[in-house]
């Protein structure tokens, strides 16, 4: 529909008086149980006019790497969604009750073993480590979090920022 509107066609395929200029994005789930079907859906979204893809929140690198590899050749940017875990209960619920979300055993263990009152900080540390590993695989990072103090997320935002350009010196 949005691609058609950008081309000056309405939902029935009829010409419109003006064209829109929507930037069209679509969701992809790196943690989907049926990875082949998810990649096929993502490719269909790109063929239908998606200009970029946004991942569901990711908690481990392997599924993201598989998705990036499978989407090679689509020429659309992939934005990584990262949501820091807040507690072991949060991590356990996502791992066991939410289809398409993968929480690695090491992450669950780290959240479970976090000292009392430090689970949120542990979740942010884990998210920062993931972003640092994934940053070069994706075109950008979307940081989402509950209504927390934005200053708490500063390390994650710093990890998601593009690396500064280094100047080379020639003599």
N, C-alpha and C positions, 0 to 999 in steps of 0.2 A: 504494500500500500504506500509506504513512504517513498520508495524508489519511484513508483508511478507518479506520485505527487511532485517529486523532484523533476520528473520528465514532463510534467504538465498534463498528466492523466489522472482522472478520479478513480474511485474504487470500481467503477464499471468499465474503465478503459476509455472513457470519453475525455476529449480535450478540455482543459480548464483555461480560463483567461490568463492565469499567471502560473509560474512554476514556483515551487518551494525550494528551500535549500537546507533541508534537514540533514544532519549528520547521523547516520543510521548505525546503531550498535546492536549487538546480539549477545546472548549469554551462552557460555560453554561450561560444561562441568567436567573438569579433569578427574574427579573422583567417581564418575559414573560407573556403575557395575558393568554395563555393556559399553566398553570403550569404543568399539568399532561403530556401534549405532550412534553414539554421541558425536564421534568425529564426522560421520556421514551427515548428521543433522547440522553440525557447524558448517560443513562445506556447503550444504544446501542453503543455509542462511547467507553465506558469502555470495553464492551464485544469485540469490534473490536480491542482493544489493547491500548487505551489511558492509559498512566501512571499517568497522573494528569489532573485536570480540572482547568480552569481559568474562573472566573466570568467576565461578562461584568461589567463596572463600576456600583457600588452600592451606593445609597444615603440614604438608610434606612435599619434598622436591620430586620424588619419583613420578607421581601422576602428572605433575606439571611438565616434566621433561618428556614423558610419553606424548602428551598433548601437543607440545611445541613441535616435536619431531613429526607427528602425524599431520600437522597443519602446514608443514613446509610447502612452499609453492603457492599458498593462497594469497600472499602479498597483502594481508591485512594485519594491522597491529593487534597484539594481544595484550590486554591489561590484566594484571594479576590482582585479585582481591585478597586482602589479608585482614583477618579479624583476630586480634590477640585473645587467647583464652583467658578467662577471668578466674576460673577455679577448677579443681579436679572434677567437681560435679558437672560443670559445664562441659569439660572435655569428655567425660565418661558418657554423658547424654548424647553428645554429637557422635561419638564413636559407635554407640550401640543402638541409637534410636533414630538417627537421621540418615536415610538412604543417600548414597552418593557422597558421603563425607568420610574421609579416611584420616584417622588420628593414629600416628605410629605408636607402637608400644613404648618406645623411649620417651615420647612426649607425654603419654599418659603417666608413666612412671615419674617423670620430672614434676608433673603437676601434682601427683599424689604425695610426693616426698617434699614438696615446697614447705618451708617452715610456716607456722601459723601466721597469717597476715601477709605472707609474701607470695601467694599464688599469683596475684595480678602481675607483680614484677616478673615472676618466672614466665608467665604467658607472654609478656612483652619481650623478654630476652629471647624466647623461642621464636617469636615472630620476626625479630630483628635478624636472627641467624638465618632464617628462611629467606628473608628479603635479600640479604647480602649474597646468598647463594644463587637466588633466582634472578637478580637484577639484570644480568646480561642476557637472559633468555627471553625477556619480555620488553614491551615498548613503554611500559609504565606500571605504576603500582597504585592501587586504590586502597587506602587505609580506612577501615570502618571500625567503630567501637561504640560501646554503650555510652551513655551520657557521662563520660568521665572528664576529669580535668584535662584539657588538651596538653598541658605541660607534661603530663605523665607519658604521653605518646611521643614526646620529642625524640627519643632514640630511634623509634620506628620511622618517624618521618625523615630523620637524617639518613637512615639506611636506604630509604626509598628515593632520596634525591639523586638526580643524575650526578655522575662523577664529574668533577671539574676538569676542564680541558688542561692538559699539561703542555706547556710550551717547550719546544726543543731548542737548544742552543746550537748554532752552527758557527764554526770558526774558520 
